[in-house]
Amino acid sequence: MPKAKTSRSAAKRFKKTASGKLARHKALAGHLLTSKTRKRKRRLRKSALVSDADARRMKRLLPG
């Protein structure tokens, strides 16, 4: 059986936490920021966890 390859695109987007969950960055923080409130932009800076529904698929992309 060959070694499982890590999806490089997923490796750049997700990090595994100590408990084994996946952390991600929030969407909509890249551009068009002048129309968003300060509070909204501040909240977009923080990381979030991948939902349980998606986590199984994402973990398959990150075998390491």
N, C-alpha and C positions, 0 to 999 in steps of 0.2 A: 504494500500500500504506500503510495507516495505521500510526502508531507503535505499537509493542508496549507494552501497559500493564503496569506492575509490580503484582503482587499485594501489596496493602498489609499483609495479614495475614502473608505470608511475609517481607516486608521487616522486620517487627518481630521476627521470630523467628530469622532467619538473617543472618549477615554474611559477606561474601566475604573470604577471606584474601589475602595478597599473591600466593600461588601459584595462586589461582583456586579453591581448595577452599571448602567452606561450613562455617562454625562454627555450633554450636548450643549451647543450654543443656541440661543433663541434666534428666531428668524426676524426679518424686517428691520434689522439694525444697520444695513449696509449703505443705503442711500435714501434720498428724499427725507432727510432728517429735520428740515426746517419746519415742516408741517406737524411734527410730533412734539408733544409736550416734554418738558424737562423730566417730569416724573416718569413718563413712559420710556424715554431714552435711558434713564438711569436703571430702570427695571430690566431693560433689554440687555444690559451689560452682564447681568448675572447668568450663571449657567443653570440648566434645568436637567432633569432626568428623562431618559427615553421612556415612553409609556410601556406598560407591561405588554400591551397588544403588539407593539413593534419590536420589543427588546429581543424576542426569540430570533427573529429574522436578522437583526443587526449583529447578534452574538455569533451567528453562523459566518458572518463576514470577517470576524475577528477571532480566529481560533487560538492565537497566541496568548 
